[in-house]
Amino acid sequence: MEGKKMNSDLMDALETLEREKEISKESIFKAISDSLVTACKNHFKSADNIRVDIDEKTCAFHVIATKEVIELADDVMDPAIEISWDEAKLIDPEVQPGGFVEVEINSKEFGRIATQNAKNVITQKLREEERNVVYKQFSEKRHDIITGVVQRRVGRGFSINLGKTDALLPDQECVPGERLKQGGRIKVYVIDVTSTPKGAKITVSRSHPELVRRLFEEEVTEIKDGTVEIMNIAREAGSRTKMAVMSHNPNVDPVGACVGVNGSRVNAIVNELYGEKIDIINWSDNPGELIQNSLSPAKIVNVFADPDEKSANVVVPDSQLSLAIGKSGQNARLAAKLTGYKIDIKSESQAVDAVGFRVEDYLDDGYEDEYEEGYEGEYAEGDYAEGYEQDGEYPAGEDGNGEGEE
């Protein structure tokens, strides 16, 4: 009766572990089996002939030793692997010397040290299995977004609690100027999940462009069901994002679907990103049209794009040059990243005198021939210059002396 109660208690414990820790019973049974084999090894100095049989329905277990039958008891050299013929016939009357019999071992015979070692093996195996469960769960969320709670600052980053484990939000993956409050809930993008001896190491980001993609996939039904597709995203975290979208249904406006009624959808994402501005444009397979859209809200006179060189010359009205370039060159930088083209922006007046520009190729008849001085600029994909210079060069990492409109 006592054995049945013990088995019942063990079954209850296993079901609790499976429910709360998501550790399968099979894994626990294997841990128990390994621990009993270890106990035999510690007790008998060998476990090569040991196996453990466990009834997964009743939790009853049996430790079995396979022993060789020796004809005379005096010739038995190692009782752990050998048994006399007389003893063996009590188990199997038909057995002969040189044969083998299976002998059940009473685990109560194990010494205190062997028993403690067995418990340690079970504990270690359960911890390993729990780490494996956590790793598997979060590795499936790699390149996806999850919600976490800001815990504390750790080294050069923040610890984000994800429920069963913590993730690291490194400083370089934080949004410039964003203040994280302890206990605050935030959505983060899972960059990587690796398995370590101490458990899963999870690295997350708040500045990754794919965070914006995943937020829109959650918020916009048409993106989730594939009607609208996000073609590309260019982001300067904390400041502005440009996103190009297209519709696979001619009756669905992709930009309108992302913006939502009265801006409800895009505003939800802007709030999650603490006020980061988001420009949503129509994607086009025509490079010129795509570049024109990407420089929105500036008005464009004309665009000449060279697909082979991945470069484009753009002419804008003199009054629109600062808007096309953007504050500290941001609009042009993001347009270059979004399209993958090196973009050379000039005003109408500058295009007249610029080498390599044929103004008649760019100007429409409706534009006047009067020109005012402005700024010219060139931006390449991946160029993150924080300013622009009047001589038309925009080297990465150097500050310029002009500033446009937002």
Secondary structure by P-SEA (a helix, b strand, c coil): caaaaaaaaaaaaaaaaaacccccaaaaaaaaaaaaaaaaaaaccccccbbbbbcccccbbbbbbbbbbbccccccccccccccaaaaaaacccccccbbbbbbbccccccaaaaaaaaaaaaaaaaaaaaaaaaaaaaaaccbbbbbbbccccccbbbbbcccbbbbbccccccccccccccbbbbbbbcccccccccbbbbbbcccaaaaaaaaaacccccccccccccccccccccbbbbbbbbccccccaaaaaacccaaaaaaaaaaacbbbbbbbbbbccaaaaaaaaaccccccbbbbbccccbbbbbcccccccccccccaaaaaaaaaaaccbbbbbcaaaaaaccccccccccccccccbbbbbbbbccccccccccccccccccccccccccccc
